[in-house]
């Protein structure tokens, strides 16, 4: 499995769990300009590829972050 250990900047955002996806995306992209935040509805199918320029934000039906977003 590929690793993103060589990525510069912050790699995990536990502080955004419980916030809105919009707020989380803004925080993530401000704190690490090397990544793009992508909002995904909880339970959706996603690819298994590891991309070190992507952070998935898993949200519930109310658009609230449910898992710690991280690079990969």
C-alpha positions in Angstrom: 0.0 0.0 0.0 1.3 3.5 -0.9 2.1 5.9 1.8 1.9 9.7 2.0 4.6 10.1 4.7 6.6 12.3 2.4 3.8 14.9 2.0 4.6 18.3 3.4 2.3 20.1 5.8 -0.5 18.9 8.0 -1.9 15.4 7.3 -4.8 14.9 9.7 -7.6 17.2 11.0 -9.3 15.7 14.1 -10.5 19.1 15.1 -13.0 19.4 12.3 -15.1 16.3 13.3 -18.5 17.7 14.1 -18.2 20.8 11.9 -19.8 21.4 8.5 -18.1 20.2 5.4 -17.7 23.7 4.1 -15.9 24.8 7.3 -13.8 21.7 7.3 -12.7 22.1 3.6 -11.8 25.7 4.2 -9.6 24.8 7.3 -8.0 21.8 5.5 -7.1 23.7 2.4 -5.8 26.7 4.4 -3.6 24.5 6.6 -2.1 22.5 3.7 -2.1 24.1 0.3 -0.8 20.9 -1.2 -4.2 19.1 -0.9 -7.7 19.4 -2.2 -10.6 18.6 0.2 -13.3 16.4 -1.3 -16.6 16.0 0.4 -18.1 12.4 0.4 -21.4 11.3 1.8 -20.9 8.7 4.5 -21.4 5.2 3.1 -20.7 6.2 -0.5 -18.4 4.0 -2.6 -15.0 5.5 -3.2 -11.9 4.4 -5.1 -9.2 2.6 -3.1 -6.3 4.6 -4.7 -4.1 6.6 -2.4 -3.6 10.2 -3.6 -1.3 12.3 -1.5 -3.0 15.5 -2.8 -6.5 14.6 -1.7 -8.3 14.7 1.7 -11.7 13.1 1.8 -14.2 14.6 4.2 -16.9 12.0 5.1 -20.2 13.7 6.1 -23.6 12.6 7.3 -27.0 13.5 5.9 -26.7 16.9 7.7 -23.4 17.7 6.0 -21.5 17.2 9.3 -18.0 15.7 9.3 -18.2 12.2 10.8 -14.6 10.9 10.5 -11.1 12.4 10.9 -10.1 13.7 7.5 -6.6 12.7 6.5 -4.3 12.9 3.5 -4.6 9.9 1.2 
